[in-house]
Amino acid sequence: QEHLVESGGGLVQPGGSLRLSCAASSSIFVMFDMAWWRQAPGKQREWVARVTKSGSTNYADSVKGRFTISRDNAKMVMYLQMNNLNPEDTAVYYCHALNKWGQGTLVTVSS
């Protein structure tokens, strides 16, 4: 069964950077758009960024200019490079594709 696995979360100071990865179990995912979402404590899950199968990207206003989404179809991996992080970016980050969700990876931005 197809599944997604996120990694790369952790604790980072404000202004710092992290790179998240989402590994797909099947090559079928390369045929579809993929996206990152996040859910902060006590809040609803929100969309962060999307990358189409051809590599076009879209971002939520809250992360535009700081986050970069990309994918490597040959490796079946999607990435989220996060720069200039602030405490409001603290959340569990999920990847989503083909109606599948990963288990999430926690990002904590704190001094």
N, CA, C and O atoms as a GROMACS GRO file, in nm:
protein
  444
    1GLN      N    1   0.084  -0.118   0.000
    1GLN     CA    2   0.000   0.000   0.000
    1GLN      C    3   0.089   0.124   0.000
    1GLN      O    4   0.190   0.131   0.071
    2GLU      N    5   0.048   0.223  -0.082
    2GLU     CA    6   0.131   0.343  -0.092
    2GLU      C    7   0.128   0.422   0.039
    2GLU      O    8   0.024   0.432   0.103
    3HIS      N    9   0.243   0.476   0.077
    3HIS     CA   10   0.246   0.562   0.194
    3HIS      C   11   0.356   0.665   0.181
    3HIS      O   12   0.443   0.655   0.096
    4LEU      N   13   0.348   0.765   0.270
    4LEU     CA   14   0.442   0.877   0.272
    4LEU      C   15   0.506   0.885   0.411
    4LEU      O   16   0.439   0.862   0.511
    5VAL      N   17   0.634   0.917   0.415
    5VAL     CA   18   0.706   0.926   0.543
    5VAL      C   19   0.784   1.056   0.548
    5VAL      O   20   0.873   1.079   0.466
    6GLU      N   21   0.750   1.140   0.645
    6GLU     CA   22   0.821   1.266   0.662
    6GLU      C   23   0.941   1.248   0.756
    6GLU      O   24   0.943   1.158   0.840
    7SER      N   25   1.039   1.335   0.741
    7SER     CA   26   1.154   1.339   0.831
    7SER      C   27   1.215   1.479   0.826
    7SER      O   28   1.184   1.559   0.738
    8GLY      N   29   1.302   1.507   0.923
    8GLY     CA   30   1.376   1.633   0.921
    8GLY      C   31   1.331   1.736   1.022
    8GLY      O   32   1.393   1.842   1.034
    9GLY      N   33   1.225   1.707   1.095
    9GLY     CA   34   1.180   1.802   1.195
    9GLY      C   35   1.276   1.809   1.313
    9GLY      O   36   1.368   1.729   1.325
   10GLY      N   37   1.251   1.907   1.400
   10GLY     CA   38   1.335   1.921   1.518
   10GLY      C   39   1.317   2.056   1.582
   10GLY      O   40   1.226   2.132   1.549
   11LEU      N   41   1.407   2.086   1.675
   11LEU     CA   42   1.406   2.213   1.746
   11LEU      C   43   1.505   2.308   1.682
   11LEU      O   44   1.621   2.272   1.659
   12VAL      N   45   1.462   2.429   1.652
   12VAL     CA   46   1.549   2.528   1.590
   12VAL      C   47   1.520   2.664   1.651
   12VAL      O   48   1.408   2.693   1.692
   13GLN      N   49   1.622   2.747   1.657
   13GLN     CA   50   1.606   2.882   1.712
   13GLN      C   51   1.541   2.974   1.609
   13GLN      O   52   1.554   2.950   1.489
   14PRO      N   53   1.474   3.077   1.653
   14PRO     CA   54   1.419   3.175   1.558
   14PRO      C   55   1.527   3.228   1.464
   14PRO      O   56   1.639   3.257   1.506
   15GLY      N   57   1.491   3.238   1.338
   15GLY     CA   58   1.587   3.278   1.236
   15GLY      C   59   1.662   3.163   1.173
   15GLY      O   60   1.734   3.181   1.075
   16GLY      N   61   1.646   3.045   1.229
   16GLY     CA   62   1.717   2.928   1.179
   16GLY      C   63   1.649   2.862   1.060
   16GLY      O   64   1.548   2.911   1.009
   17SER      N   65   1.706   2.750   1.017
   17SER     CA   66   1.657   2.679   0.899
   17SER      C   67   1.644   2.531   0.928
   17SER      O   68   1.714   2.476   1.013
   18LEU      N   69   1.553   2.468   0.856
   18LEU     CA   70   1.537   2.324   0.857
   18LEU      C   71   1.497   2.279   0.717
   18LEU      O   72   1.440   2.355   0.640
   19ARG      N   73   1.528   2.154   0.688
   19ARG     CA   74   1.485   2.096   0.561
   19ARG      C   75   1.407   1.969   0.590
   19ARG      O   76   1.460   1.873   0.646
   20LEU      N   77   1.282   1.969   0.551
   20LEU     CA   78   1.198   1.851   0.568
   20LEU      C   79   1.201   1.768   0.441
   20LEU      O   80   1.216   1.820   0.330
   21SER      N   81   1.186   1.638   0.459
   21SER     CA   82   1.177   1.545   0.346
   21SER      C   83   1.051   1.462   0.359
   21SER      O   84   1.004   1.433   0.469
   22CYS      N   85   0.997   1.424   0.246
   22CYS     CA   86   0.882   1.335   0.241
   22CYS      C   87   0.914   1.226   0.139
   22CYS      O   88   0.920   1.252   0.019
   23ALA      N   89   0.934   1.105   0.189
   23ALA     CA   90   0.968   0.994   0.102
   23ALA      C   91   0.843   0.916   0.066
   23ALA      O   92   0.765   0.877   0.153
   24ALA      N   93   0.825   0.892  -0.062
   24ALA     CA   94   0.710   0.816  -0.110
   24ALA      C   95   0.748   0.670  -0.128
   24ALA      O   96   0.861   0.638  -0.165
   25SER      N   97   0.653   0.582  -0.101
   25SER     CA   98   0.682   0.439  -0.110
   25SER      C   99   0.665   0.384  -0.250
   25SER      O  100   0.707   0.272  -0.279
   26SER      N  101   0.603   0.463  -0.337
   26SER     CA  102   0.572   0.413  -0.469
   26SER      C  103   0.593   0.521  -0.574
   26SER      O  104   0.573   0.640  -0.547
   27SER      N  105   0.633   0.479  -0.691
   27SER     CA  106   0.656   0.574  -0.800
   27SER      C  107   0.526   0.635  -0.850
   27SER      O  108   0.529   0.730  -0.928
   28ILE      N  109   0.412   0.583  -0.806
   28ILE     CA  110   0.286   0.640  -0.852
   28ILE      C  111   0.271   0.785  -0.808
   28ILE      O  112   0.202   0.863  -0.872
   29PHE      N  113   0.338   0.820  -0.696
   29PHE     CA  114   0.326   0.956  -0.646
   29PHE      C  115   0.384   1.060  -0.741
   29PHE      O  116   0.341   1.175  -0.739
   30VAL      N  117   0.478   1.022  -0.824
   30VAL     CA  118   0.541   1.120  -0.913
   30VAL      C  119   0.443   1.166  -1.020
   30VAL      O  120   0.470   1.262  -1.092
   31MET      N  121   0.331   1.097  -1.031
   31MET     CA  122   0.232   1.135  -1.132
   31MET      C  123   0.133   1.239  -1.080
   31MET      O  124   0.044   1.283  -1.152
   32PHE      N  125   0.150   1.278  -0.954
   32PHE     CA  126   0.052   1.367  -0.893
   32PHE      C  127   0.117   1.488  -0.827
   32PHE      O  128   0.236   1.487  -0.796
   33ASP      N  129   0.035   1.592  -0.806
   33ASP     CA  130   0.079   1.704  -0.725
   33ASP      C  131   0.104   1.654  -0.582
   33ASP      O  132   0.042   1.558  -0.536
   34MET      N  133   0.196   1.720  -0.516
   34MET     CA  134   0.226   1.689  -0.376
   34MET      C  135   0.226   1.819  -0.296
   34MET      O  136   0.249   1.926  -0.352
   35ALA      N  137   0.201   1.809  -0.168
   35ALA     CA  138   0.188   1.930  -0.088
   35ALA      C  139   0.236   1.909   0.054
   35ALA      O  140   0.241   1.797   0.105
   36TRP      N  141   0.270   2.019   0.116
   36TRP     CA  142   0.300   2.023   0.260
   36TRP      C  143   0.186   2.098   0.330
   36TRP      O  144   0.137   2.200   0.282
   37TRP      N  145   0.148   2.044   0.442
   37TRP     CA  146   0.050   2.107   0.531
   37TRP      C  147   0.113   2.111   0.670
   37TRP      O  148   0.214   2.046   0.697
   38ARG      N  149   0.051   2.189   0.757
   38ARG     CA  150   0.100   2.192   0.895
   38ARG      C  151  -0.017   2.216   0.991
   38ARG      O  152  -0.119   2.273   0.954
   39GLN      N  153   0.003   2.170   1.114
   39GLN     CA  154  -0.099   2.189   1.217
   39GLN      C  155  -0.031   2.232   1.345
   39GLN      O  156   0.043   2.156   1.408
   40ALA      N  157  -0.058   2.356   1.383
   40ALA     CA  158  -0.003   2.410   1.507
   40ALA      C  159  -0.090   2.366   1.624
   40ALA      O  160  -0.207   2.332   1.605
   41PRO      N  161  -0.036   2.366   1.744
   41PRO     CA  162  -0.114   2.325   1.861
   41PRO      C  163  -0.242   2.406   1.874
   41PRO      O  164  -0.239   2.529   1.874
   42GLY      N  165  -0.353   2.337   1.886
   42GLY     CA  166  -0.481   2.403   1.906
   42GLY      C  167  -0.541   2.468   1.782
   42GLY      O  168  -0.641   2.538   1.790
   43LYS      N  169  -0.478   2.444   1.667
   43LYS     CA  170  -0.528   2.506   1.544
   43LYS      C  171  -0.562   2.400   1.440
   43LYS      O  172  -0.525   2.284   1.452
   44GLN      N  173  -0.634   2.444   1.338
   44GLN     CA  174  -0.668   2.353   1.228
   44GLN      C  175  -0.548   2.333   1.136
   44GLN      O  176  -0.459   2.418   1.128
   45ARG      N  177  -0.547   2.222   1.067
   45ARG     CA  178  -0.441   2.196   0.970
   45ARG      C  179  -0.453   2.298   0.857
   45ARG      O  180  -0.563   2.325   0.808
   46GLU      N  181  -0.340   2.354   0.815
   46GLU     CA  182  -0.340   2.453   0.709
   46GLU      C  183  -0.241   2.414   0.600
   46GLU      O  184  -0.138   2.352   0.625
   47TRP      N  185  -0.276   2.453   0.480
   47TRP     CA  186  -0.192   2.426   0.364
   47TRP      C  187  -0.071   2.519   0.364
   47TRP      O  188  -0.084   2.637   0.397
   48VAL      N  189   0.044   2.467   0.328
   48VAL     CA  190   0.169   2.543   0.329
   48VAL      C  191   0.221   2.568   0.188
   48VAL      O  192   0.249   2.682   0.151
   49ALA      N  193   0.233   2.462   0.110
   49ALA     CA  194   0.292   2.476  -0.023
   49ALA      C  195   0.255   2.354  -0.107
   49ALA      O  196   0.223   2.248  -0.055
   50ARG      N  197   0.263   2.374  -0.238
   50ARG     CA  198   0.229   2.266  -0.332
   50ARG      C  199   0.330   2.266  -0.446
   50ARG      O  200   0.377   2.372  -0.490
   51VAL      N  201   0.363   2.147  -0.492
   51VAL     CA  202   0.447   2.133  -0.611
   51VAL      C  203   0.377   2.036  -0.706
   51VAL      O  204   0.340   1.925  -0.667
   52THR      N  205   0.359   2.080  -0.830
   52THR     CA  206   0.293   1.994  -0.928
   52THR      C  207   0.388   1.886  -0.976
   52THR      O  208   0.507   1.888  -0.945
   53LYS      N  209   0.335   1.791  -1.052
   53LYS     CA  210   0.419   1.682  -1.102
   53LYS      C  211   0.527   1.735  -1.195
   53LYS      O  212   0.630   1.670  -1.213
   54SER      N  213   0.504   1.852  -1.255
   54SER     CA  214   0.603   1.910  -1.346
   54SER      C  215   0.697   2.008  -1.276
   54SER      O  216   0.792   2.057  -1.337
   55GLY      N  217   0.670   2.036  -1.146
   55GLY     CA  218   0.761   2.121  -1.071
   55GLY      C  219   0.714   2.262  -1.045
   55GLY      O  220   0.786   2.339  -0.982
   56SER      N  221   0.596   2.300  -1.091
   56SER     CA  222   0.542   2.433  -1.058
   56SER      C  223   0.507   2.438  -0.910
   56SER      O  224   0.468   2.337  -0.852
   57THR      N  225   0.522   2.556  -0.850
   57THR     CA  226   0.503   2.568  -0.706
   57THR      C  227   0.406   2.680  -0.669
   57THR      O  228   0.390   2.778  -0.742
   58ASN      N  229   0.342   2.662  -0.554
   58ASN     CA  230   0.256   2.765  -0.494
   58ASN      C  231   0.279   2.763  -0.344
   58ASN      O  232   0.312   2.660  -0.286
   59TYR      N  233   0.262   2.881  -0.281
   59TYR     CA  234   0.289   2.893  -0.138
   59TYR      C  235   0.179   2.971  -0.068
   59TYR      O  236   0.116   3.059  -0.126
   60ALA      N  237   0.158   2.938   0.057
   60ALA     CA  238   0.073   3.020   0.142
   60ALA      C  239   0.145   3.153   0.167
   60ALA      O  240   0.268   3.158   0.171
   61ASP      N  241   0.067   3.258   0.183
   61ASP     CA  242   0.127   3.390   0.203
   61ASP      C  243   0.219   3.393   0.326
   61ASP      O  244   0.318   3.466   0.328
   62SER      N  245   0.184   3.315   0.426
   62SER     CA  246   0.260   3.318   0.551
   62SER      C  247   0.402   3.264   0.538
   62SER      O  248   0.487   3.291   0.623
   63VAL      N  249   0.429   3.188   0.433
   63VAL     CA  250   0.562   3.128   0.417
   63VAL      C  251   0.633   3.174   0.290
   63VAL      O  252   0.749   3.141   0.268
   64LYS      N  253   0.562   3.248   0.207
   64LYS     CA  254   0.619   3.291   0.079
   64LYS      C  255   0.747   3.372   0.102
   64LYS      O  256   0.750   3.462   0.184
   65GLY      N  257   0.851   3.337   0.027
   65GLY     CA  258   0.978   3.405   0.041
   65GLY      C  259   1.070   3.344   0.145
   65GLY      O  260   1.189   3.377   0.150
   66ARG      N  261   1.016   3.256   0.229
   66ARG     CA  262   1.098   3.191   0.333
   66ARG      C  263   1.110   3.040   0.310
   66ARG      O  264   1.213   2.981   0.341
   67PHE      N  265   1.006   2.980   0.256
   67PHE     CA  266   1.004   2.835   0.235
   67PHE      C  267   1.017   2.806   0.085
   67PHE      O  268   0.971   2.883   0.001
   68THR      N  269   1.081   2.693   0.056
   68THR     CA  270   1.093   2.648  -0.083
   68THR      C  271   1.056   2.500  -0.090
   68THR      O  272   1.116   2.417  -0.022
   69ILE      N  273   0.958   2.470  -0.173
   69ILE     CA  274   0.917   2.331  -0.194
   69ILE      C  275   0.980   2.280  -0.322
   69ILE      O  276   0.993   2.354  -0.420
   70SER      N  277   1.019   2.154  -0.320
   70SER     CA  278   1.077   2.094  -0.440
   70SER      C  279   1.054   1.944  -0.436
   70SER      O  280   1.011   1.889  -0.334
   71ARG      N  281   1.082   1.878  -0.546
   71ARG     CA  282   1.068   1.734  -0.551
   71ARG      C  283   1.173   1.674  -0.641
   71ARG      O  284   1.219   1.737  -0.736
   72ASP      N  285   1.209   1.553  -0.610
   72ASP     CA  286   1.301   1.475  -0.693
   72ASP      C  287   1.226   1.348  -0.731
   72ASP      O  288   1.221   1.252  -0.654
   73ASN      N  289   1.168   1.347  -0.849
   73ASN     CA  290   1.085   1.234  -0.889
   73ASN      C  291   1.165   1.104  -0.902
   73ASN      O  292   1.113   0.996  -0.877
   74ALA      N  293   1.289   1.116  -0.941
   74ALA     CA  294   1.372   0.996  -0.954
   74ALA      C  295   1.393   0.927  -0.820
   74ALA      O  296   1.398   0.805  -0.811
   75LYS      N  297   1.405   1.009  -0.714
   75LYS     CA  298   1.424   0.955  -0.580
   75LYS      C  299   1.291   0.937  -0.507
   75LYS      O  300   1.287   0.880  -0.398
   76MET      N  301   1.183   0.987  -0.566
   76MET     CA  302   1.050   0.981  -0.505
   76MET      C  303   1.048   1.053  -0.371
   76MET      O  304   0.995   1.002  -0.272
   77VAL      N  305   1.106   1.170  -0.368
   77VAL     CA  306   1.114   1.250  -0.246
   77VAL      C  307   1.070   1.393  -0.273
   77VAL      O  308   1.102   1.451  -0.377
   78MET      N  309   0.996   1.449  -0.178
   78MET     CA  310   0.959   1.590  -0.181
   78MET      C  311   1.029   1.658  -0.064
   78MET      O  312   1.049   1.598   0.042
   79TYR      N  313   1.067   1.783  -0.083
   79TYR     CA  314   1.138   1.857   0.020
   79TYR      C  315   1.066   1.987   0.056
   79TYR      O  316   0.988   2.041  -0.023
   80LEU      N  317   1.096   2.036   0.175
   80LEU     CA  318   1.053   2.170   0.213
   80LEU      C  319   1.171   2.236   0.286
   80LEU      O  320   1.201   2.202   0.400
   81GLN      N  321   1.235   2.328   0.217
   81GLN     CA  322   1.342   2.405   0.278
   81GLN      C  323   1.280   2.524   0.348
   81GLN      O  324   1.212   2.605   0.285
   82MET      N  325   1.303   2.534   0.477
   82MET     CA  326   1.242   2.639   0.558
   82MET      C  327   1.351   2.729   0.616
   82MET      O  328   1.436   2.683   0.693
   83ASN      N  329   1.349   2.854   0.578
   83ASN     CA  330   1.448   2.951   0.625
   83ASN      C  331   1.380   3.060   0.707
   83ASN      O  332   1.259   3.080   0.700
   84ASN      N  333   1.461   3.130   0.784
   84ASN     CA  334   1.411   3.242   0.866
   84ASN      C  335   1.287   3.201   0.946
   84ASN      O  336   1.184   3.269   0.946
   85LEU      N  337   1.299   3.089   1.013
   85LEU     CA  338   1.186   3.036   1.089
   85LEU      C  339   1.153   3.125   1.208
   85LEU      O  340   1.242   3.188   1.267
   86ASN      N  341   1.026   3.130   1.242
   86ASN     CA  342   0.981   3.206   1.359
   86ASN      C  343   0.889   3.117   1.443
   86ASN      O  344   0.842   3.014   1.394
   87PRO      N  345   0.862   3.156   1.567
   87PRO     CA  346   0.782   3.070   1.655
   87PRO      C  347   0.645   3.034   1.598
   87PRO      O  348   0.589   2.929   1.631
   88GLU      N  349   0.591   3.120   1.512
   88GLU     CA  350   0.460   3.090   1.451
   88GLU      C  351   0.467   2.974   1.352
   88GLU      O  352   0.363   2.923   1.310
   89ASP      N  353   0.585   2.933   1.316
   89ASP     CA  354   0.602   2.817   1.227
   89ASP      C  355   0.602   2.684   1.304
   89ASP      O  356   0.606   2.578   1.243
   90THR      N  357   0.597   2.690   1.435
   90THR     CA  358   0.593   2.569   1.516
   90THR      C  359   0.466   2.490   1.486
   90THR      O  360   0.355   2.542   1.499
   91ALA      N  361   0.484   2.366   1.445
   91ALA     CA  362   0.369   2.283   1.406
   91ALA      C  363   0.419   2.143   1.373
   91ALA      O  364   0.539   2.119   1.361
   92VAL      N  365   0.324   2.052   1.358
   92VAL     CA  366   0.352   1.924   1.296
   92VAL      C  367   0.331   1.942   1.146
   92VAL      O  368   0.225   1.988   1.102
   93TYR      N  369   0.432   1.906   1.069
   93TYR     CA  370   0.427   1.922   0.925
   93TYR      C  371   0.397   1.787   0.860
   93TYR      O  372   0.458   1.685   0.891
   94TYR      N  373   0.301   1.790   0.768
   94TYR     CA  374   0.255   1.670   0.700
   94TYR      C  375   0.273   1.683   0.549
   94TYR      O  376   0.255   1.791   0.493
   95CYS      N  377   0.309   1.575   0.485
   95CYS     CA  378   0.304   1.575   0.340
   95CYS      C  379   0.177   1.503   0.296
   95CYS      O  380   0.124   1.417   0.366
   96HIS      N  381   0.129   1.542   0.179
   96HIS     CA  382   0.002   1.492   0.128
   96HIS      C  383   0.010   1.473  -0.022
   96HIS      O  384   0.059   1.559  -0.095
   97ALA      N  385  -0.038   1.359  -0.066
   97ALA     CA  386  -0.046   1.331  -0.209
   97ALA      C  387  -0.136   1.211  -0.230
   97ALA      O  388  -0.142   1.121  -0.147
   98LEU      N  389  -0.205   1.212  -0.341
   98LEU     CA  390  -0.289   1.096  -0.379
   98LEU      C  391  -0.382   1.056  -0.263
   98LEU      O  392  -0.402   0.938  -0.236
   99ASN      N  393  -0.437   1.157  -0.196
   99ASN     CA  394  -0.528   1.133  -0.084
   99ASN      C  395  -0.464   1.057   0.032
   99ASN      O  396  -0.533   0.995   0.112
  100LYS      N  397  -0.331   1.063   0.040
  100LYS     CA  398  -0.258   1.000   0.149
  100LYS      C  399  -0.190   1.107   0.233
  100LYS      O  400  -0.147   1.211   0.181
  101TRP      N  401  -0.182   1.082   0.363
  101TRP     CA  402  -0.110   1.168   0.456
  101TRP      C  403   0.004   1.090   0.519
  101TRP      O  404  -0.008   0.971   0.549
  102GLY      N  405   0.116   1.160   0.539
  102GLY     CA  406   0.221   1.100   0.620
  102GLY      C  407   0.186   1.110   0.767
  102GLY      O  408   0.080   1.161   0.804
  103GLN      N  409   0.277   1.061   0.852
  103GLN     CA  410   0.252   1.061   0.995
  103GLN      C  411   0.287   1.194   1.060
  103GLN      O  412   0.248   1.220   1.174
  104GLY      N  413   0.359   1.279   0.989
  104GLY     CA  414   0.395   1.410   1.038
  104GLY      C  415   0.532   1.414   1.103
  104GLY      O  416   0.581   1.314   1.153
  105THR      N  417   0.591   1.532   1.100
  105THR     CA  418   0.718   1.555   1.168
  105THR      C  419   0.709   1.690   1.239
  105THR      O  420   0.665   1.789   1.181
  106LEU      N  421   0.751   1.692   1.365
  106LEU     CA  422   0.733   1.810   1.449
  106LEU      C  423   0.847   1.909   1.429
  106LEU      O  424   0.965   1.874   1.435
  107VAL      N  425   0.807   2.034   1.406
  107VAL     CA  426   0.902   2.144   1.398
  107VAL      C  427   0.872   2.240   1.513
  107VAL      O  428   0.760   2.289   1.526
  108THR      N  429   0.972   2.265   1.594
  108THR     CA  430   0.957   2.358   1.707
  108THR      C  431   1.057   2.470   1.692
  108THR      O  432   1.178   2.446   1.685
  109VAL      N  433   1.006   2.592   1.688
  109VAL     CA  434   1.092   2.709   1.675
  109VAL      C  435   1.088   2.785   1.808
  109VAL      O  436   0.986   2.843   1.844
  110SER      N  437   1.198   2.782   1.877
  110SER     CA  438   1.202   2.841   2.010
  110SER      C  439   1.345   2.873   2.050
  110SER      O  440   1.439   2.804   2.010
  111SER      N  441   1.360   2.977   2.128
  111SER     CA  442   1.492   3.011   2.180
  111SER      C  443   1.512   2.948   2.318
  111SER      O  444   1.617   2.964   2.380
   0.00000   0.00000   0.00000
